[in-house]
Amino acid sequence: MPEFYNPSNGHKVVVINWKVFLGAFLFGPIFFLCVGEIGHALANFAVGLFLWSFFLGWIVWIGYAVVSPKIVSEKWLKRGYKKE
């Protein structure tokens, strides 16, 4: 459960990995839109849409769910937050 803080204003954010995993697994691209990762939402949707035509879309959802905690953590680091 990584914690991030913004050194300029002291704001803290806690990323709860299992909740991020569950959100990405259950809601896919909608989850990434909600957390502000528009590029990942579009990629998840586009690749998933293509693979669902071969009944393999579940691979994208599972794959993105596995890497989603890292994606969300990287988002906070890119915004200038520091890891505690």
Kinemage of the C-alpha trace (Angstrom):
@kinemage 1
@onewidth
@group {chain A} dominant
@subgroup {mainchain}
@vectorlist {calphas} color= white
{ca met a 1} P 0.000 0.000 0.000
{ca pro a 2} L 2.203 2.833 -1.246
{ca glu a 3} L 1.710 6.332 0.089
{ca phe a 4} L 2.548 9.468 -1.849
{ca tyr a 5} L 2.818 13.054 -0.688
{ca asn a 6} L 3.091 16.337 -2.511
{ca pro a 7} L 6.065 18.268 -1.131
{ca ser a 8} L 4.661 21.618 -2.225
{ca asn a 9} L 1.383 21.407 -0.308
{ca gly a 10} L 1.614 18.314 1.926
{ca his a 11} L -1.298 16.483 0.255
{ca lys a 12} L -1.152 12.713 0.837
{ca val a 13} L -2.505 9.952 -1.380
{ca val a 14} L -2.700 6.273 -0.482
{ca val a 15} L -2.907 3.738 -3.309
{ca ile a 16} L -4.584 0.563 -2.076
{ca asn a 17} L -3.318 -2.036 -4.523
{ca trp a 18} L -6.084 -4.607 -4.171
{ca lys a 19} L -8.757 -1.961 -4.736
{ca val a 20} L -6.958 -0.689 -7.819
{ca phe a 21} L -6.649 -4.269 -9.099
{ca leu a 22} L -10.317 -4.973 -8.436
{ca gly a 23} L -11.460 -1.732 -10.055
{ca ala a 24} L -9.413 -2.366 -13.183
{ca phe a 25} L -10.557 -5.980 -13.353
{ca leu a 26} L -14.261 -5.252 -12.909
{ca phe a 27} L -14.594 -2.008 -14.844
{ca gly a 28} L -11.690 -2.010 -17.328
{ca pro a 29} L -11.508 1.178 -19.399
{ca ile a 30} L -14.111 2.949 -17.254
{ca phe a 31} L -11.838 2.581 -14.225
{ca phe a 32} L -8.910 4.162 -16.056
{ca leu a 33} L -11.101 7.055 -17.183
{ca cys a 34} L -12.170 7.623 -13.578
{ca val a 35} L -8.580 7.748 -12.302
{ca gly a 36} L -7.526 10.089 -15.105
{ca glu a 37} L -5.509 7.689 -17.240
{ca ile a 38} L -7.190 8.446 -20.557
{ca gly a 39} L -4.451 6.868 -22.678
{ca his a 40} L -4.685 3.590 -20.812
{ca ala a 41} L -8.479 3.702 -20.991
{ca leu a 42} L -8.393 4.109 -24.761
{ca ala a 43} L -5.749 1.406 -25.176
{ca asn a 44} L -7.659 -0.975 -22.928
{ca phe a 45} L -10.857 -0.341 -24.874
{ca ala a 46} L -9.309 -0.540 -28.349
{ca val a 47} L -7.242 -3.671 -27.785
{ca gly a 48} L -10.054 -5.288 -25.827
{ca leu a 49} L -12.574 -4.516 -28.557
{ca phe a 50} L -10.306 -6.065 -31.167
{ca leu a 51} L -9.594 -9.169 -29.093
{ca trp a 52} L -13.246 -9.692 -28.141
{ca ser a 53} L -13.882 -10.408 -31.811
{ca phe a 54} L -11.774 -13.537 -31.233
{ca phe a 55} L -13.248 -14.149 -27.745
{ca leu a 56} L -9.912 -13.184 -26.180
{ca gly a 57} L -10.830 -9.809 -24.701
{ca trp a 58} L -10.567 -11.179 -21.181
{ca ile a 59} L -6.779 -11.287 -21.653
{ca val a 60} L -6.657 -7.486 -21.826
{ca trp a 61} L -8.762 -7.060 -18.683
{ca ile a 62} L -6.650 -9.493 -16.674
{ca gly a 63} L -3.387 -8.056 -18.005
{ca tyr a 64} L -4.377 -4.486 -17.248
{ca ala a 65} L -5.686 -5.487 -13.822
{ca val a 66} L -2.308 -7.016 -12.956
{ca val a 67} L -0.327 -3.905 -13.935
{ca ser a 68} L -2.906 -1.334 -12.783
{ca pro a 69} L -1.347 -0.707 -9.325
{ca lys a 70} L 1.928 0.198 -11.037
{ca ile a 71} L 0.114 2.424 -13.553
{ca val a 72} L -1.698 4.329 -10.798
{ca ser a 73} L 1.471 4.661 -8.705
{ca glu a 74} L 3.384 5.999 -11.707
{ca lys a 75} L 0.612 8.538 -12.270
{ca trp a 76} L 1.239 10.092 -8.863
{ca leu a 77} L 4.998 10.125 -9.376
{ca lys a 78} L 4.572 11.908 -12.725
{ca arg a 79} L 2.456 14.550 -11.004
{ca gly a 80} L 5.320 15.431 -8.687
{ca tyr a 81} L 4.368 13.378 -5.656
{ca lys a 82} L 7.075 11.630 -3.647
{ca lys a 83} L 6.796 8.100 -2.351
{ca glu a 84} L 6.921 7.795 1.435
